[in-house]
Amino acid sequence: MNYLKVACTGALLIGSLTILSAEENNVPIGNVLGSTGNVFPEGKSRFVIKHVSVIKNNAYNGDDEVDDSLDRTMSVNQTNFLYRYGLGYGFDIRVIATYVQKSLNFTKMGTDIGLDNSGLGDSKIVSRYELLNQKKGAPLFLTVGAGIKLPTGSTDKTFSTDLGDMGPSSTQTMQLGSGSYDFISEIGATKILPNSRVDAHIMYTKTSEGDNDYQFGDTLQWNLGYSYATSKTLDLQIELDGLHTGKNQSGGVDVDNTGGNFVYITPGIHIIPRKKYDLSLGYAYMIHRDNNYNYNSTSNSGGVSEDYKFVVRAGYNF
């Protein structure tokens, strides 16, 4: 990856944003893919629908694209329904339910196989506490949080194919949930500037063994973003998003072709037709990939991972 090119592109975009003429000191909306360092004021609420679409068409060993003897393609569409409420005393709470659609197509023994699954996914409950508040004289907003992922998604679907049934134990990544209770911790920071803001956030998820004797790897997600309000109704943003995932385990043994480190650059826009309503669009393009995979040179089977994500988010404040 050409880090210098990425840095220069980001600097030029930010520079172009700062010369735009804003009508007044408008505070833009935060990152579309990542999160922020704010806590909701007491009694304030927000409802969000956020849809993320991922397409996986290529196999990789590290950052090198390789031939895939199975000719796999996979799509994952996840819609999050989030309700957030300010509890007071520096706390707020987020409740997140998900709807998941998964599709996997591949060729085995000369036979084309397609697997599809959709329905309710796993849920999350996360509470956040405010350590610093810029409105109260601090240099920035700073928060910490903790929560839990609940196993509300099903894990028992059996797929019928031309080569016979494929049970849950061999198709865990196609199930809608993990079957595990996972623990979440986070820290976030936000700096409000004239007509703009900088947001940074880190979230770590410690997983446990779930259904089908399977455990997904721990994850570390981070993001750093800059948003600029061109007017009361339009914000522009540039965001850097990272994801580290550990190897999955089946029966206590590492699963090949799982885990890795991934970095995206995410330009986006935020449209605010009214103060209570907003719509955000983002395109996350992968700029760094390090698949933590054991490449099988005999079968030419690397790990399938995405090149980009599309994000659509609609919010309502009340």
C-alpha positions as CSV (number, residue, x, y, z in Angstrom):
1,M,0.0,0.0,0.0
2,N,1.2,3.5,-0.8
3,Y,0.8,5.2,2.5
4,L,2.2,8.5,1.2
5,K,-0.4,8.6,-1.5
6,V,-3.2,8.0,1.0
7,A,-1.8,10.6,3.4
8,C,-1.5,13.2,0.6
9,T,-5.1,12.5,-0.7
10,G,-6.5,12.9,2.8
11,A,-4.5,16.1,3.4
12,L,-5.8,17.6,0.1
13,L,-9.4,16.6,0.8
14,I,-9.2,18.2,4.3
15,G,-7.6,21.2,2.9
16,S,-10.3,21.6,0.3
17,L,-13.0,21.3,3.0
18,T,-11.5,24.0,5.2
19,I,-11.7,26.6,2.4
20,L,-15.4,26.0,1.8
21,S,-17.6,28.9,3.0
22,A,-19.9,27.9,5.9
23,E,-22.8,30.2,6.8
24,E,-22.0,30.0,10.6
25,N,-20.5,27.8,13.2
26,N,-22.3,24.6,12.5
27,V,-21.4,21.4,14.4
28,P,-21.3,18.5,11.9
29,I,-22.4,14.9,12.5
30,G,-19.8,12.3,13.5
31,N,-18.3,9.4,11.5
32,V,-20.6,7.3,9.4
33,L,-18.8,3.9,9.8
34,G,-17.0,4.4,13.1
35,S,-18.1,6.0,16.4
36,T,-17.3,9.1,18.5
37,G,-16.4,10.3,22.0
38,N,-19.7,11.9,23.0
39,V,-22.4,11.0,25.7
40,F,-26.0,11.9,25.2
41,P,-27.4,14.6,27.6
42,E,-29.9,13.4,30.1
43,G,-33.3,12.7,28.6
44,K,-32.2,13.0,25.0
45,S,-32.8,10.1,22.6
46,R,-31.7,9.0,19.1
47,F,-32.9,6.2,16.9
48,V,-30.7,5.1,14.0
49,I,-31.0,2.6,11.2
50,K,-27.6,1.8,9.8
51,H,-27.1,-0.6,6.8
52,V,-23.7,-2.0,5.9
53,S,-23.3,-4.0,2.6
54,V,-20.1,-6.1,2.1
55,I,-19.1,-8.1,-1.0
56,K,-16.4,-10.7,-0.9
57,N,-15.3,-11.8,-4.4
58,N,-11.6,-12.6,-4.1
59,A,-9.2,-14.9,-2.2
60,Y,-6.0,-13.6,-0.6
61,N,-2.9,-14.8,1.1
62,G,-1.8,-11.9,3.2
63,D,-2.3,-9.0,0.8
64,D,-1.7,-11.1,-2.3
65,E,-4.7,-12.2,-4.4
66,V,-4.5,-15.9,-5.2
67,D,-6.5,-18.3,-7.3
68,D,-9.5,-19.8,-5.5
69,S,-10.2,-23.4,-6.5
70,L,-13.6,-23.1,-4.9
71,D,-14.5,-19.9,-6.8
72,R,-16.2,-18.5,-3.7
73,T,-18.2,-15.3,-3.6
74,M,-20.0,-14.1,-0.5
75,S,-22.2,-11.1,0.4
76,V,-23.1,-10.0,3.9
77,N,-25.8,-7.3,4.5
78,Q,-26.4,-6.2,8.1
79,T,-28.9,-3.7,9.2
80,N,-28.5,-2.3,12.7
81,F,-31.4,-0.8,14.6
82,L,-30.0,1.4,17.4
83,Y,-31.7,3.3,20.2
84,R,-29.6,5.6,22.4
85,Y,-30.7,7.4,25.5
86,G,-29.0,9.9,27.9
87,L,-29.3,8.5,31.5
88,G,-27.8,11.5,33.3
89,Y,-24.9,11.7,35.7
90,G,-22.5,11.3,32.7
91,F,-24.0,8.1,31.4
92,D,-25.9,7.0,28.3
93,I,-27.0,3.6,27.0
94,R,-27.2,2.0,23.5
95,V,-29.4,-0.9,22.6
96,I,-28.6,-2.5,19.1
97,A,-30.6,-5.1,17.3
98,T,-29.5,-6.5,13.9
99,Y,-31.0,-8.1,10.9
100,V,-28.6,-10.1,8.8
101,Q,-28.6,-11.5,5.2
102,K,-25.8,-13.8,4.1
103,S,-25.2,-15.5,0.7
104,L,-22.3,-17.8,-0.2
105,N,-21.7,-19.4,-3.6
106,F,-18.9,-21.8,-4.5
107,T,-18.0,-24.8,-6.7
108,K,-17.2,-28.2,-5.2
109,M,-16.5,-31.4,-7.1
110,G,-17.8,-29.7,-10.2
111,T,-21.1,-28.8,-8.5
112,D,-22.3,-25.2,-8.0
113,I,-23.5,-24.7,-4.4
114,G,-25.4,-21.7,-3.0
115,L,-26.1,-21.1,0.7
116,D,-28.5,-18.4,1.9
117,N,-29.5,-17.3,5.4
118,S,-31.4,-14.3,6.8
119,G,-33.1,-13.2,10.0
120,L,-32.4,-11.7,13.4
121,G,-28.7,-11.5,14.3
122,D,-27.0,-11.0,17.6
123,S,-27.7,-7.9,19.8
124,K,-25.7,-5.5,21.9
125,I,-26.2,-3.4,25.0
126,V,-23.5,-0.8,25.7
127,S,-23.3,2.0,28.3
128,R,-20.9,4.9,28.0
129,Y,-19.6,7.3,30.7
130,E,-18.2,10.8,30.2
131,L,-14.8,11.6,31.6
132,L,-14.3,15.0,29.9
133,N,-16.8,17.5,28.4
134,Q,-15.6,20.2,26.1
135,K,-18.7,22.2,26.8
136,K,-17.7,22.4,30.4
137,G,-14.2,23.7,29.8
138,A,-12.3,20.5,29.0
139,P,-10.1,20.5,25.8
140,L,-12.2,17.7,24.3
141,F,-14.9,15.1,25.0
142,L,-13.6,11.8,26.4
143,T,-15.6,8.7,27.2
144,V,-15.3,5.1,28.2
145,G,-17.8,2.4,27.8
146,A,-18.6,-1.3,28.5
147,G,-21.3,-3.7,27.3
148,I,-22.2,-7.2,26.2
149,K,-23.2,-8.9,23.0
150,L,-26.2,-11.2,23.3
151,P,-26.7,-14.4,21.3
152,T,-30.1,-13.6,19.8
153,G,-29.2,-14.9,16.3
154,S,-29.9,-18.5,15.3
155,T,-27.1,-20.9,14.9
156,D,-28.8,-24.2,13.9
157,K,-29.7,-23.9,10.2
158,T,-28.9,-26.9,8.0
159,F,-28.4,-26.2,4.3
160,S,-29.6,-28.6,1.7
161,T,-27.4,-28.9,-1.4
162,D,-26.9,-31.2,-4.4
163,L,-24.0,-32.8,-2.5
164,G,-26.1,-33.5,0.6
165,D,-27.0,-31.6,3.7
166,M,-24.4,-29.2,5.3
167,G,-25.0,-29.0,9.1
168,P,-24.4,-26.1,11.5
169,S,-21.0,-27.5,12.7
170,S,-19.5,-27.0,9.2
171,T,-21.3,-23.8,8.3
172,Q,-20.8,-21.6,11.4
173,T,-19.8,-18.5,9.4
174,M,-23.1,-18.8,7.5
175,Q,-25.2,-18.9,10.7
176,L,-26.9,-15.6,11.9
177,G,-25.3,-15.5,15.3
178,S,-22.3,-16.9,17.3
179,G,-24.3,-18.4,20.2
180,S,-21.9,-16.7,22.6
181,Y,-22.0,-13.9,25.2
182,D,-19.1,-11.5,24.3
183,F,-17.8,-8.6,26.3
184,I,-17.3,-5.1,24.9
185,S,-15.1,-2.3,26.1
186,E,-14.5,1.1,24.4
187,I,-12.9,4.5,24.6
188,G,-13.7,7.5,22.4
189,A,-12.6,11.1,22.0
190,T,-14.2,14.1,20.1
191,K,-12.8,17.6,19.5
192,I,-15.3,20.2,18.3
193,L,-13.7,22.9,16.1
194,P,-15.2,25.8,14.1
195,N,-17.6,24.2,11.6
196,S,-15.8,20.9,12.0
197,R,-14.9,18.0,14.4
198,V,-12.4,15.2,14.9
199,D,-13.5,11.9,16.2
200,A,-11.5,8.9,17.4
201,H,-12.8,5.6,18.8
202,I,-11.5,2.2,19.8
203,M,-13.7,-0.9,20.6
204,Y,-12.5,-4.3,21.8
205,T,-14.7,-7.4,21.9
206,K,-13.6,-10.4,24.0
207,T,-15.4,-13.4,22.7
208,S,-16.3,-16.7,24.3
209,E,-17.1,-20.1,22.9
210,G,-20.5,-20.3,21.3
211,D,-22.7,-22.9,19.7
212,N,-21.5,-25.7,17.5
213,D,-18.2,-25.9,19.5
214,Y,-17.1,-22.7,17.7
215,Q,-15.5,-19.5,18.9
216,F,-15.0,-16.4,16.8
217,G,-11.7,-14.5,17.3
218,D,-11.5,-11.4,19.5
219,T,-11.9,-8.1,17.5
220,L,-10.3,-4.7,17.9
221,Q,-12.0,-1.9,15.9
222,W,-10.7,1.7,15.6
223,N,-11.5,4.8,13.6
224,L,-10.2,8.3,13.2
225,G,-12.3,10.8,11.3
226,Y,-12.7,14.5,10.3
227,S,-16.0,16.1,9.4
228,Y,-16.7,19.5,8.0
229,A,-20.0,21.4,7.9
230,T,-20.3,23.2,4.6
231,S,-23.7,24.5,5.7
232,K,-26.6,23.7,8.1
233,T,-27.7,20.9,5.8
234,L,-24.6,19.3,4.4
235,D,-21.4,17.8,6.0
236,L,-18.5,16.2,4.3
237,Q,-16.2,13.7,6.0
238,I,-13.0,11.6,5.6
239,E,-12.5,8.6,7.9
240,L,-9.9,6.0,8.5
241,D,-11.2,2.7,9.9
242,G,-9.2,-0.3,11.2
243,L,-10.2,-3.9,12.1
244,H,-8.1,-6.6,13.8
245,T,-9.6,-10.0,14.2
246,G,-8.0,-13.1,15.9
247,K,-8.3,-16.6,14.4
248,N,-11.6,-18.4,14.9
249,Q,-11.4,-21.8,16.8
250,S,-13.4,-24.9,16.2
251,G,-13.2,-27.5,18.9
252,G,-10.3,-25.5,20.5
253,V,-8.2,-25.7,17.3
254,D,-7.4,-22.6,15.1
255,V,-9.4,-22.4,11.9
256,D,-7.4,-21.7,8.8
257,N,-8.3,-18.8,6.6
258,T,-9.6,-16.7,9.5
259,G,-8.3,-13.5,11.2
260,G,-6.2,-10.6,10.0
261,N,-5.7,-6.8,10.0
262,F,-7.6,-4.5,7.7
263,V,-7.7,-0.7,7.1
264,Y,-10.2,1.3,5.2
265,I,-10.5,4.9,4.0
266,T,-14.1,6.1,4.1
267,P,-15.3,9.3,2.5
268,G,-18.8,10.2,3.2
269,I,-21.6,12.9,3.3
270,H,-24.2,13.8,5.9
271,I,-27.4,15.4,4.8
272,I,-29.5,17.2,7.5
273,P,-32.8,18.3,6.0
274,R,-34.1,19.2,9.4
275,K,-32.5,19.5,12.8
276,K,-34.1,16.2,14.0
277,Y,-33.4,14.2,10.9
278,D,-30.2,13.2,9.1
279,L,-29.0,10.8,6.4
280,S,-25.4,9.7,6.0
281,L,-23.7,7.8,3.1
282,G,-20.3,6.3,3.1
283,Y,-18.0,4.2,0.9
284,A,-15.3,2.3,2.8
285,Y,-12.4,1.2,0.5
286,M,-9.8,-1.2,1.8
287,I,-6.3,0.3,1.6
288,H,-4.4,-2.3,3.7
289,R,-5.0,-6.0,4.1
290,D,-3.0,-8.6,6.0
291,N,-5.0,-11.9,6.1
292,N,-3.7,-14.0,9.0
293,Y,-4.3,-17.1,6.8
294,N,-2.5,-20.4,6.3
295,Y,-2.4,-20.6,2.6
296,N,-3.0,-24.0,1.1
297,S,-0.8,-24.2,-2.0
298,T,-2.3,-27.6,-2.9
299,S,-5.9,-26.5,-3.2
300,N,-5.0,-22.8,-4.0
301,S,-7.4,-21.8,-1.2
302,G,-6.7,-18.5,0.4
303,G,-9.1,-16.5,2.6
304,V,-12.0,-14.6,1.1
305,S,-12.2,-10.9,2.2
306,E,-13.9,-7.8,0.9
307,D,-12.5,-4.8,-1.0
308,Y,-15.1,-2.3,0.0
309,K,-18.2,-1.6,2.0
310,F,-21.3,0.6,1.4
311,V,-22.8,2.3,4.4
312,V,-26.2,4.1,4.7
313,R,-27.4,5.6,8.0
314,A,-30.6,7.4,8.9
315,G,-31.0,9.1,12.2
316,Y,-33.8,10.7,14.2
317,N,-33.3,12.8,17.3
318,F,-36.0,13.3,20.0
